[in-house]
Amino acid sequence: MRIVSGKFAGRHLTSPGRSVRPTAEGVRDRLIGLLEADLPGTRVLDLFAGSGAIGLEALSRGARYIDFVENGAGALHSLKANVAALRVTKKCRVYKRDVIPFIAKLDAGAYDVCFADPPYGSRKLDLVIERWREVPFAALLAIEHAKDHDIPIKGKSYDFEGETRVTVLRRR
């Protein structure tokens, strides 16, 4: 696993192992590429962060600051190692928390961009969307999910190989 483009292009990342389904490099590259114009100078939230690859890719392409939320021990270990290896500790915060209580405390507009990649088939995706609809804690919410997961709100969706779909929602 590596950073695909930007300031840290080609830098390798530590993987949390088989217990976490990392976003495929091609999906990550295309997703960040689709949002690249939105990233310069932004405050980004990476939910279900895993290794931090999505947030670190956003930082590599111009985001100003990233907050990561992750509660899996193996994922946290690799996430912290990746932040340290890229020497971006002053541009990142890592929260060892469950995502749902974390976002329940956020105010509207707390972030510019939010990435969410919960386990496929998890009800947590629906809870993130519900909370975002009630209190839009980010202007843009990009969610990675299984193609057969019905999203209860209209957004721009992009299909990838296999079972992956990314839906981008924008606050109105």
C-alpha positions in Angstrom: 0.0 0.0 0.0 1.3 3.4 -0.9 0.4 7.1 -1.4 -0.5 7.4 -5.1 -0.1 11.1 -5.8 0.8 14.5 -4.4 3.4 15.6 -2.0 3.9 12.1 -0.6 3.5 10.1 -3.8 5.2 6.7 -3.8 5.6 6.6 0.0 4.7 3.2 1.4 2.2 2.8 4.2 2.0 0.2 6.9 -1.1 -2.0 6.5 -3.2 -3.1 9.6 -3.4 -6.7 8.3 -6.2 -8.9 7.3 -8.6 -7.8 10.0 -9.2 -4.5 8.0 -10.4 -4.1 4.4 -8.3 -1.3 3.1 -9.6 0.9 0.3 -8.0 -0.4 -2.9 -5.3 1.9 -4.3 -7.3 2.4 -7.6 -10.4 3.4 -5.6 -8.5 5.7 -3.4 -6.8 7.4 -6.3 -10.0 7.9 -8.2 -11.9 9.1 -5.2 -9.3 11.6 -4.2 -8.9 12.6 -7.8 -12.6 13.3 -8.1 -12.4 15.6 -5.0 -9.0 17.1 -5.6 -10.4 20.5 -6.4 -12.2 20.5 -3.0 -9.2 19.6 -1.0 -6.7 22.5 -0.8 -6.7 24.1 2.6 -9.5 21.9 4.0 -10.2 20.3 7.4 -10.8 16.6 6.8 -12.3 13.9 8.9 -11.5 10.3 8.1 -14.0 8.0 9.9 -13.3 4.3 10.2 -9.8 5.4 9.3 -8.0 2.0 9.3 -4.4 2.7 8.1 -5.3 6.3 7.4 -4.6 5.9 3.7 -7.5 7.9 2.5 -6.9 10.9 4.8 -3.1 10.8 4.2 -3.8 10.7 0.4 -6.0 13.8 0.9 -3.2 15.5 2.9 -0.7 14.6 0.2 -3.0 16.4 -2.3 -3.5 19.6 -0.4 -5.8 19.2 2.6 -4.6 21.3 5.5 -5.5 19.1 8.5 -6.8 15.6 9.1 -8.6 14.1 12.1 -8.7 10.3 12.1 -11.3 8.2 14.0 -10.5 4.5 14.5 -11.0 2.1 17.4 -9.4 -1.1 16.2 -6.1 -1.9 17.9 -4.2 -3.2 14.8 -5.6 -0.4 12.6 -4.6 2.3 15.2 -1.1 0.9 15.4 -0.6 1.2 11.6 -2.4 4.5 11.4 -0.1 6.1 14.1 3.0 4.5 12.3 1.9 6.0 9.0 1.4 9.5 10.4 4.8 9.3 12.1 6.6 7.9 9.0 5.2 10.8 6.9 6.2 13.3 9.6 2.7 14.9 9.7 1.9 14.6 13.4 1.3 18.4 13.6 -1.3 18.1 10.8 -3.2 15.2 12.2 -5.1 14.0 15.3 -5.9 10.4 15.9 -9.0 9.6 18.0 -9.3 6.1 19.5 -13.1 6.2 19.5 -16.1 4.6 18.2 -17.3 6.7 15.2 -21.0 7.0 16.1 -20.6 8.7 19.6 -17.8 10.8 18.1 -19.9 12.3 15.3 -22.9 12.7 17.7 -20.9 15.5 19.4 -19.9 17.3 16.2 -21.4 20.7 15.2 -22.6 21.6 11.7 -19.6 22.7 9.6 -17.0 21.2 11.9 -15.1 19.9 8.8 -15.0 20.7 5.2 -14.6 17.1 3.9 -15.4 13.8 5.6 -14.5 10.3 4.4 -16.4 7.3 5.8 -15.5 3.7 5.0 -17.3 1.5 7.6 -17.3 -2.3 7.3 -19.5 -3.3 4.4 -23.0 -4.5 5.5 -22.7 -2.5 8.8 -25.6 -0.4 10.1 -23.0 2.2 11.0 -23.0 3.6 7.5 -26.8 4.4 7.9 -26.1 6.0 11.3 -23.4 8.2 9.8 -25.7 9.4 7.0 -28.6 10.0 9.5 -26.3 12.1 11.7 -25.0 14.0 8.7 -28.5 14.8 7.5 -29.5 16.0 10.9 -26.3 18.0 11.5 -24.1 18.4 8.4 -20.8 18.1 10.2 -19.0 18.4 6.9 -19.8 20.2 3.7 -18.9 17.1 1.7 -19.4 13.5 2.8 -17.7 10.8 0.7 -18.8 7.3 1.7 -17.4 4.0 0.5 -19.9 1.1 0.6 -21.1 -2.1 -1.0 -23.0 -1.6 -4.3 -26.0 -3.3 -2.9 -26.2 -0.9 0.1 -29.1 1.5 -0.5 -28.2 5.1 0.3 -31.3 7.0 1.6 -30.2 10.3 0.1 -29.3 11.3 -3.4 -25.7 11.9 -4.2 -23.2 11.2 -7.0 -22.2 7.6 -7.1 -19.2 5.9 -8.7 -18.9 2.2 -9.2 -15.6 0.3 -9.0 -14.5 -3.2 -9.7 -16.0 -5.9 -7.5 -18.6 -4.8 -4.9 -17.3 -1.2 -4.2 -19.3 2.0 -4.7 -18.4 5.5 -3.5 -21.2 8.0 -3.0 -20.4 11.7 -2.6 -23.0 13.8 -0.8 -22.8 17.6 -0.6 -24.5 19.9 1.9 -27.0 22.2 0.3 
